[in-house]
Amino acid sequence: MLEYKESSGQGTPGIFVQNAKIVSVNDLSGTVHPRINKTFDLYILLTLDVNRTFTPTFELFGNLRRDADGKAVEWGDAFKIGRLFMNCGIKLVLDDNDRIPADMLEALKGHSFSWLKYIAGPKKNDPSKPLWVSWDITGKADEFEPLKHAFAARVKQGKIKKFTPNFSAETTPSFDPASFAAPEDPF
């Protein structure tokens, strides 16, 4: 039986939303990020199945908020990792060393979540093509609209500065977050 499911950000210029299934998880917490040259409390690299001939990777990282004694007291910007686990139906509890337990990382394998990519301007090596980047906030599998609306809210707040909808090598159009106001009819 064939069931219709929305699989992209159709009708929303400059974004693409799809389900992604986690194939493997690599815990890089406490190591130096190669591009940012900074160490993060929590850092995971996921290999994904997106029903294509390639397997993309997706990285999430962040630091916990700590008190004056260095004790973790809140999730800080590492909340994105906790949210991924939540969106996969897994309650994340860090160990006594503020690390993700190996069994919890293993439990992520096979789970799916909504993954949003957006155009962030031109590719450096080919300015005629758009540079697609992953947003570090995830959603529950098959729940694309809430993720699109959350993205629009962040754009409107000025938290996503490089978003370039309707990319063209000649122009950088403006973006109206109100265009996300209601789910669109795919027909």
C-alpha positions, 0 to 999 in steps of 0.5 A: 500500500502506498501512503502519501507523506510530505517529504520536503519543505515544498512551498517554502523557499530555501529550506528542505525538511525530511526524515533521517534515520540514524545509522551510526553515532560517533561520540566526540565529546571533549575533543577539539572540533576540527573546523571550529577549533574548540572543545565541546562538552557534548559532541556527536557525529551521526551518519544518516540514511535519507533514502538516497545513494549517499549517507550524509553526516550530521553533527551536534555539539554544545556546552553545558551551563556550569556553576562557579565550581564547574558543576553542570547545572543546565543544558546550555547550548547542548540542549540540541543534543537532548532534544535529538534524543527526545525526538527519537523517544529516548530520555537522555541522562548524562553519566556522573562525568557529564557524558552520554552513556554508550548504551544511550548512544547505541539506542539512537541507532535505527531511530528517525527524526525530522532534519531541516537543511537551509541555503546559507548563501553560495558555495565557496568553491562554486558561487553559482551553486547554493550552500546547503547547511543543516540546522542544529535543531531537530524535530520528531519524525514526520512532524515537518511543519513545527520544525519549519515554524520554529526555523522561521521564528529563529530567522525572524529573531535574527538568530539565523543570519545566513539564510538565503531563500530563493538563492541565485548567484546574482541576488540575495532576496529578503525573507518574510517569516510570515510566509510560514504562518500556516501549513500549505496545501500540497495540491 
